[in-house]
Amino acid sequence: MKFSLVVSDLSGGGAVRAFLLAQVLRQLQHEVEVIGFQFGPALYAIPPEDIAVQAIPGTTFPTFFRSALALLQQLNSDVIYAVKPKPTSFGVALLKRLGRRRPVMLDMDDWEMSWHGGDDWQYRPTPRELYRHLFKQGGQLRQPDHPLYVRWMERLVPRADALTVDTQFLQDRFGGVYLPNGKDTDLFNPELFDPAQSRARYGLSPYKVLMFPGAPRPHKGVEDILMALDTLQNPHYRLVIIGGSPYDDYDARLQQQWGRWIIQLPRQPIAKMPEIVSAAHVIVIPQRDTLTAKAQFPLKLTDGMAMAKPILSTYVGDIPEILADTGYLAAPGSPEELAQQISHIFENFEVAERKGQMARQRCLRLYSVHTMASTLEQIIANLKQR
């Protein structure tokens, strides 16, 4: 079968989950394309070489209708798999189903309304404000993924022929089949890399490397790790960040306040990530206790698990269950506890490395792309029977 993965914004974070799903579908011998709008200047993530990606320039209303029509004309697959319940992905997919009957699957890896305050968000404009938001240049409602439209799309989630979600939070709220973020454990295989050589290659040999292998954002708690390093004042510690935030100047603000602790490497294609992660002594995923964080499965958690690294994270969302007893946890938003755990890990590093090996075994059982493929294969089989 041919699948079209429809992404709301290829210059946004949803592309990462889409590329992962594409890899799993390819493993199941399906033909796959990733297609979506691009509202920013560049792709958020570097796509795998064997995945076809088609980007259509994203615009605001009313010209967005032309962009949507261009995308609709390209959707000629057997199954449409929308990533995120947004007008620019799920909405377009449902429109295509109206014209030509195609099964529409939906994947949710975030609670989109959590970025706007969740259930507390309200839109109550005056008539004059409503006019401005609709018809004035730069009006809020001219944005295709305005929270009002996203809320409408969330009400249509039951219209999907199949729904996959990656956290218990989302399953409790929307239903669907649990499909956690897996990892290619053949690619992310610690036996293929020498950590000391990897550290030397990236100029990290002098340091005890705490690695955050993703794009920092406030809810991800990177500031808490940096405050912990301020507390510890160990000149050998460094926080290595891979990539950066494509949304704002958050990286620059971190550098301005805590630059002495930070080493930032440019974003990398997925094929290079195992080598870079192998350079870490500890993977840090210090999520804060926010609605957004509770609804997420931190994709980089399985980077560390697959590479058998000691992992330091927090008691947020599904993280304690994902790690079980194979990692280290601190209270969210507590630099003091994070500092204590960092000291404990390095003082008992052989024990930490054994936990890392346990984490890889847990990843192989529960959070590999092979496990994802098994789950997705059953969903597709049920879809064929409908």
N, C-alpha and C positions, 0 to 999 in steps of 0.2 A: 504494500500500500504506500501511497505517497502522503506525507504529512506536511502541512504548512504551519510552522510556529509563528504566530502573529505577535509581535512585540510592540508595546505602546510607544516606546522611545528607545531606539538603539544607542542613543547617547546617555541613557540612564541605566540604573542598576539592574533592571529586569532582564537585560541582555545576558547576564551571567547565568541565571537560571535557565533561560531559553537555550543557551549553548549546551548546558548540561543535559537537558531533556533531549536535545538533538543527538547528542552522543549516545544516549541510551537507546533511542529509536534506531539509530544506525546499527547498534549492537544487535538489535532484533531483526536486522536485515530489511528495514523499511527505507524508502527514499525520503529524504528530509530536506526542506529548505527553511531558512529563517528569513522572514520578511517583516518589515515594520517601518514606522516613521522615524526620522532622525531630526530632533529639534535642536540639538547642540552642534557644535562645529566638528566633533569627532566621535567615533564609536567609544562607548564607555569601556568595553572589554575587547581584547584582541581575540577574534574568533578562531576556533580550530581550523587548521588548513583544509580539512576534508568536508567542511560544512559550507554550503552555498548561502551567502547572505545578500539580501537585496534591501537597500535603504531608499526610502522615498522621503523627500524633504517635508518636514512637518511645518505647518503654518497655523495661523489662527483663523477663526471664522470671520468672514464667509468663504475665504479662499481654501480653507481646509476641506470643504466639500469636494473640490477638484482633486486634492491629494487623496482623499478617501476613495474616490472613484477610481483613481489610478491603481490603488492597492487592490480594490475589489476585482478589477479586471485581471490581476495577476494570480488570484486565488483559484487555481484549477486542480487542487489536490483532492484526494479521497476523504481526508479528514482535516479539519481546521482545529488547531490547538492554540487557543488564546492564552497568553501569559499576562496575568493580572486582569481583574474585572474593571477595566477602564473603557471609556468610549472608543479610544484609539486602538484597542485590541479586541476585547470581548464584544464591544458594540459593533465594530466592523464585521466580526465573525458572524454575529447574529443576523446582520443585514444580508450577508452572503447566503445564509441558510434560507432566508425568505425567497431569494431569487432562484437558487438552485439547491435543492435539498442535499445538504452535506452534514454529516455528524459534526457537532461542535463540542470539543473538549475545552475545559477551562482549568488553568493552574493558578493557584494562589500561594505566593511565598511571602506575603506581607499582608497586614491589614491596612489598606490604603488610607482609610479615614483616620487611622492613628496619627498620621502626620499632621492632621488638622484638629486634633483634640478628641477624636473618636465620637462617641454618642453625644458629647456635649456641644459639638459644632452645630451652629445654626446659621441660616441665611435668611435674614428678614430685612430686605432693603425697602426704602421708601419708593414710591412710584418714580420719583426723579432719579434716585440712585439706580433703580432697575433699568431705566432708559439709558443712563450713562454706561452701565456695565454691559449692556447689549449693543449699543450703537456707536459709542465713542471709541476713537482710536485708543487701543490699550485697555479697553474695558475688560473687567474680570471675566465676564461670561463669554467672551470671545476666545478664551482658552479652552481647547477641546477637552481637557482633563480637569476642569474646575471641580472642586469638591462637591458641588451640587450635582453635577453630572455623574461623578463617581458614586455618590450615594444612590442615585437612581439605578446605576448599573449593579450595585450590590443587591438590590431587590430582585434583579433578574438572574442572579446566580442559579436558582433552581431550574432555569430554562436550559442550562448546559446539559448535554447528553451524558457527560461524565465530568466529575470534578476531582482534582488532585490538590492536596494541601501538604505543607511541609512541617506543620506544628500542631500540637494538641490544641492550642488556643484557637487556631483557625478551624480545626475539625469540630470543636465544641460549638463554635459560632455559626459555621456554614455547612457542616457535614462534609461529605466527600471521603475519598480514600487517602490514607496517610502515605505520602511519598516523600520521605526525608531526603535532604541533600546528600547524595552519595558521592563517592570519590573513585576515580580510576585507580584502584590499588595496584594495578600492574605498572602504571606509569609512576604513581607515588609509592615507590618501593625503596625503603631505606638501604636495602642491600646493594643497590646500584650506585651508591654515592659514598664518598668519604667526607664526613663533616669537616675535618681539618682542612682538606683541600678546597672545599667549597668556601670556607671562611677566608682562606688565603686568596682565592680568586676574586672575592668581592671586598677585599680590604678589611676584613673583620677579625683577623687573627688575634689582635691584641685584646679583644674584648670578651666579656661574658654577654652573649647575645640573647636579649629578650626580643622576640620578633612578633610584630603585628602584620600579618601578610595580606593587608587589604587597605581600603580607602577609609581614613579616619572621618568620623562624624561624631557630633556631641554625644549621642546615645550609646556609642560604642565604648566609651569610658577610657579612651587613651590618656586623657588628662589625669585620670586617677593613677595610672601607672607612672606617669611622669612626676606626679606629686609624691608617689612612693619612692621614686629614685631620689628626689630632693631630700626625703627623710633619711634614706640610707647613706647618701653621700659616698657611695663606693665608686671611685674613679674608673673601675674596670667595667662597670655596667653600661650598656648602651641599648636603647630601644631602636630597633631597625623596622622601618615602615616601608612596605612595598607599594609603590604607586602613590596615589593621593586623591584628594577629593576633587571631582570635576565640577562641583556645584558652586563653590565660593572660595574665600581666602582662608579657610579654616587651617590649612597646612601652614600658611605663613604666620598665623597667630600662634600656633604651637611652636614654630621655630623661634619666633620672637621671644617667647617666655621661657622655653625649655630647650633651646637649641643645643646646649652643651651635652644633652643626653641623647639627642636624636641623630640617627643616620638614615637618610631617606634614599631609597633606590627607585629608579623609574619603574613604571608598570611593565609587566612582562607577559609574553604569551604563555599559555597554560603549559606548554611543553617545557618551559624553563623553570617553572615554579618548584618542582620537586628538588632540583639542585639547590635552589635558593633556600627553601625551607630546611634542607639538610644542614645548612650552616647555623641554624638556631640551636642554642642550648635549651631555651624554653619558648613555647608559643603562648602568647598572652591574648585572651579574648575577654576583656574586662567590662562586659555589657552593664549598662546602668538599668535601674528598675523603672523603665518607661513603657508606655503602651506599645510603642513601636518595637522595642527590644523584646518584649514578651511574645509578640506575634512572629518573631523571626527565628529561623534556624541558622545560626551563624555559619556560613559556608566554609569559612576558614578554620572552623573547629575540626572538620574532617581532614584538612591539610595536615594539621599537627598529629591527629590520630593515625592517619595512614602512614606518616613518616616516623611513627614510634617516638614522638617527642613528648617530654613532660609538658603538660598543659595547665596553665593557670587561668581560671575563669571565675564566674560569679554565680550566685544563686538567683538566676533569672530565667523565667520561661522553662523551656525543655532542657536547658543545659545540664542540670544535675542528673536527669535521667539519661541523657545522651552519654555523658562521661561515666556515670555510675561511680565505681571506686577506682577508675583508671586515671584520674586527674586530681587537681587541687582547686578548691573553691574558696572564695572570700565573699563577704557581704558586698552587695553592689554599692558603689559610691563610697567605698571605704579605703582610701589610700593607706591607712594605718594597717588594716588587715592584709592588704596586698603586699605591703612592705614586709610584714612578718612572714608571709608565705614565700616571698622571693628569697629571703634569708634562709628559711627552712629548706627550700629546694636545693640551694647551692651548698648548704652545710651537709645535706644527705643526698648527694647527687646520684650515687649508685642506686639508691632506692627509687629516686625520681625516674631514672632511666628504665628501671624494671616496670614502673607504672606506664611509661611510654610504650614498652613492648606489649603490655596488656591492652593499652588503648588501640594499638594496631590490630590485635586479634579481635577486639570488639568491633572495630571498623570493618574488618573482613566479613564478620558475621551479619552485621546489621546495617552498615552505612557504606556499602560499595555500590558501584554502578551495576554490578551483577545482581545485587538484591533489588535495586530499583527496576532493572529490566524484568525480573520475575514478576514484580507487582504490576508493572505497566503492561506486560504481556497479558495478564488476566483481565485487566480493564479493557484492553482492546478486544479480547475474545468476547467479553460480555457485550461490547458495543456492536460487534458483528451480528450478534443474536437478536438485537432489538428490531 
